[in-house]
Amino acid sequence: MNSKVFFTKDITPENLIKIYEALGTELPGKIGIKVSTGEAGAKGYLKAELIAPLVQKLKGTIVECNTAYPGERNKAEDHLKVAAEHGFTSFAEVDIMDADGEFKIPVKQGKHLEYDILGEHFNDYDSFINLAHGKGHAMGGFGANLKNQSIGFASRKGKAYIHSCGKTESPKLCWISKHEQIDFIESMAESATAVADYLKEKNKPIVYITVMNALSIDCDCDSRQGDPVMSDLGIIASLDPVANDQAFIDMIWDSKDPGATALKERIDSRLGREILPYAESLGLGSRKYELVKL
């Protein structure tokens, strides 16, 4: 059975709420909304005026973890300052989940990682929205729900462990670790699956939304993020992160926008699309989907 992916072309606060409601999942208790707060200097992160109405409607908390790379977001106090500068604290509480520690969860299948490392506060939440900004990525090729669930949810040491494909938890050593590119792509899929497995065991639901705007070849974690290379595509949402990411990729490849070429080159030069069949093989979701237009 194909997974349902809901789609709206118009990117508005009202449509973000509408597409969430189309998923038909009532998120219980304290809701963590995983959004990239964007590195200082970045431009493409999801803006307050777009996401605030949904976050406030759900009484959600913006959740993040510190970065493994040197910058303005690798310490909780500095990270919160950037989040404030980018407008997130103006409409919701922002929780840096690894500010007070971290814990490990098992990676039950795969060939690179033995575990994933999450921020201690992850367990404070009863349900989650994986609210991703679709764009390119200098290391992973592209970033959407799978990246947001792997590197995004991981603590600082967890990010280092994923980036090094299981060789080190050191944020200093991970960048000089030797591995093949495909190993990194697969490590992201393994950690994303571990998060999904952990949430399922705890009976904590998660839903997936990707806003496909400001489509740069660079990630929101890049302080020198380039300008968008193609026009906005819309918003997609699903209960299946693999299907949602596959729909994002398909929309880029189906686009007639001349700028899509640059994004395709960024994605394939990093083997970005390979995360999809590997995540599917791990049981995280399906690449087969039905697109439901709202």
C-alpha positions in Angstrom: 0.0 0.0 0.0 1.4 3.4 -1.0 2.0 6.0 1.6 0.0 9.2 1.4 1.8 12.4 0.8 -0.3 15.6 1.1 0.7 18.5 -1.0 -0.2 22.2 -1.3 1.6 24.5 -3.7 0.8 27.8 -1.8 3.2 28.3 1.1 1.2 30.2 3.7 0.7 29.9 7.5 -2.9 28.8 6.8 -1.9 26.1 4.5 0.8 24.8 6.9 -2.0 24.3 9.5 -4.3 22.8 6.8 -1.7 20.2 5.7 -1.0 19.3 9.3 -4.7 18.7 9.9 -4.9 16.6 6.7 -2.6 14.0 8.3 -5.4 13.2 10.7 -3.1 12.5 13.6 -3.9 14.0 17.0 -0.6 14.7 18.7 -0.9 14.2 22.5 0.7 15.9 25.4 3.8 18.0 25.2 4.7 18.5 21.5 8.2 19.0 20.3 8.5 20.7 16.9 11.9 20.0 15.4 13.0 22.9 13.2 16.4 24.0 12.2 17.0 27.4 13.9 19.6 28.2 11.2 23.2 29.1 11.6 24.0 32.8 12.2 24.3 34.3 8.7 22.1 31.7 7.1 19.0 33.0 5.2 16.8 30.0 4.3 15.6 28.7 7.7 11.8 28.6 8.2 10.6 32.0 9.2 8.6 32.9 12.3 5.7 34.4 10.4 5.2 31.2 8.5 5.4 28.6 11.3 4.3 30.6 14.4 0.5 30.0 13.8 0.9 26.3 13.7 3.3 26.1 16.6 1.0 28.3 18.8 -2.1 26.4 17.8 -0.5 23.2 19.1 1.1 24.9 22.1 4.3 23.4 20.8 8.0 23.8 21.8 10.7 24.4 19.2 13.3 21.7 19.9 16.9 21.7 18.7 20.3 20.3 19.5 23.8 21.8 19.4 26.0 21.5 16.4 29.1 19.5 16.0 30.9 22.1 13.9 32.4 25.3 15.2 30.0 28.2 15.0 27.4 30.1 16.9 25.2 27.1 17.8 27.6 24.6 19.4 26.8 25.8 22.9 23.3 26.1 24.3 23.6 29.7 25.5 24.9 30.8 22.1 22.4 28.6 20.2 19.5 30.3 22.1 20.9 33.7 21.1 20.8 32.8 17.5 17.3 31.3 17.9 16.2 34.6 19.4 17.9 36.6 16.6 16.0 34.5 14.0 12.7 35.1 15.7 11.9 31.7 17.2 11.7 32.8 20.8 9.2 35.5 19.9 6.4 32.9 19.5 7.5 29.8 21.4 9.8 28.3 24.0 13.0 27.0 22.4 14.5 23.9 24.0 18.1 22.9 23.2 17.6 19.3 24.1 21.2 18.4 24.8 21.8 21.4 27.1 21.7 19.2 30.2 23.1 16.0 28.8 22.4 13.2 26.4 21.6 9.5 26.2 22.0 6.6 23.7 19.4 4.6 21.9 20.1 1.5 19.9 20.5 1.2 16.2 18.9 -2.2 15.7 19.9 -2.7 12.1 22.5 -1.4 9.7 26.2 -1.6 9.1 27.8 1.6 10.4 26.2 2.7 13.7 25.8 0.8 17.0 23.7 3.5 18.6 22.4 7.1 18.2 22.8 9.8 20.8 19.9 12.2 21.6 19.6 15.2 23.8 18.4 14.4 27.4 15.3 16.6 27.0 14.0 14.4 24.1 12.2 12.2 26.7 10.3 15.3 28.0 8.0 15.2 24.9 5.0 13.1 24.2 4.9 13.6 20.4 6.8 15.4 17.7 6.5 17.2 14.4 9.5 16.8 12.2 9.2 20.2 10.4 11.9 20.4 7.8 13.1 23.0 5.4 13.8 21.3 2.0 17.1 22.5 0.5 20.5 21.2 -0.6 23.3 20.2 1.7 27.1 20.4 1.3 27.7 17.0 2.8 24.5 15.1 2.5 23.3 16.4 -0.9 19.9 17.5 0.4 18.2 18.0 3.7 14.6 17.3 4.5 12.8 15.0 6.9 15.4 12.2 7.0 18.3 14.6 7.7 16.2 16.5 10.3 15.5 13.2 12.1 19.1 12.0 12.0 21.6 14.8 12.3 18.9 17.2 13.5 17.7 15.2 16.4 21.1 14.0 17.4 23.0 15.7 20.3 26.4 17.4 19.6 28.3 14.1 20.2 25.6 12.2 18.3 26.1 14.5 15.3 29.8 13.7 15.4 29.1 10.0 15.7 26.9 10.1 12.6 29.3 12.3 10.6 32.1 9.9 11.3 30.0 6.8 10.5 30.4 5.4 14.0 34.1 6.0 14.4 34.1 8.8 17.0 31.9 10.9 19.2 34.4 13.7 19.2 33.2 16.9 17.5 36.9 17.7 16.8 37.9 14.3 15.4 34.8 13.6 13.4 35.8 16.0 10.6 39.1 14.2 9.9 37.6 10.7 10.1 38.1 8.7 6.9 35.1 7.1 5.3 33.3 6.7 2.0 30.5 9.1 1.1 27.9 6.4 0.9 28.8 5.4 4.5 27.8 8.8 5.7 24.5 8.8 3.7 23.7 5.4 5.1 24.6 6.4 8.6 22.0 9.2 8.4 19.4 6.7 7.4 20.4 4.4 10.3 20.1 7.1 12.9 16.8 8.4 11.5 15.4 4.8 11.7 16.7 4.5 15.3 14.7 7.6 16.3 11.5 6.2 14.7 12.0 2.9 16.4 12.5 4.5 19.8 9.4 6.6 19.4 7.3 3.7 18.3 8.4 1.7 21.4 7.4 4.6 23.6 4.1 5.0 21.8 5.0 8.6 20.9 3.7 9.7 17.5 5.6 11.8 15.0 4.5 13.4 11.8 6.5 14.8 8.9 6.2 18.1 7.1 8.6 19.7 4.6 8.4 23.3 3.4 10.0 23.5 0.0 11.0 27.2 -0.3 14.2 29.2 -0.5 15.7 26.3 -2.4 19.4 26.9 -2.0 22.0 24.3 -2.8 23.3 25.0 0.7 21.9 24.0 4.1 20.6 26.4 6.8 23.6 25.3 8.9 25.8 27.2 6.4 26.6 30.7 7.6 27.4 31.6 4.0 24.3 30.0 2.6 23.7 30.9 -1.1 20.6 32.4 -2.6 17.8 30.2 -3.8 18.5 28.5 -7.2 14.9 27.7 -8.2 11.4 28.8 -7.4 9.4 27.5 -4.4 7.7 24.1 -4.8 5.1 24.1 -1.9 4.5 22.1 1.3 4.4 18.3 1.6 3.3 16.2 4.7 3.1 12.5 5.5 3.3 10.0 8.2 6.1 8.4 6.3 9.4 10.3 6.1 10.8 8.2 3.3 7.8 8.9 1.1 7.9 12.6 2.0 11.6 12.9 1.1 11.0 10.9 -2.1 8.2 13.3 -3.1 10.5 16.3 -2.5 13.2 14.7 -4.7 10.7 13.8 -7.4 9.4 17.4 -7.5 12.9 18.7 -8.0 13.6 16.2 -10.8 10.2 16.9 -12.4 10.6 20.7 -12.3 11.0 22.7 -15.5 12.8 25.4 -13.6 16.3 25.9 -15.1 17.7 26.4 -11.6 16.8 22.9 -10.7 19.9 21.7 -12.5 22.2 23.2 -9.8 20.2 21.5 -7.0 20.3 18.1 -8.8 24.0 18.4 -9.3 24.5 19.2 -5.6 22.3 16.2 -4.6 23.9 13.6 -6.9 27.5 14.8 -6.4 27.0 13.8 -2.7 25.0 10.6 -3.5 22.1 12.2 -1.7 19.4 10.2 -3.3 20.9 6.9 -2.0 19.5 7.6 1.4 16.0 6.8 0.1 16.4 3.1 -0.9 18.6 2.4 2.1 16.1 3.9 4.6 13.4 1.9 2.8 15.5 -1.3 3.3 15.7 -0.6 7.0 11.9 -0.4 7.2 11.7 3.3 7.9 9.2 3.9 5.2 8.3 3.4 1.5 9.4 5.2 -1.6 6.1 4.5 -3.2 3.5 7.1 -2.4 0.2 8.6 -3.5 0.3 12.4 -3.8 -2.9 14.0 -2.4 -3.3 17.6 -3.5 -5.1 19.9 -1.1 
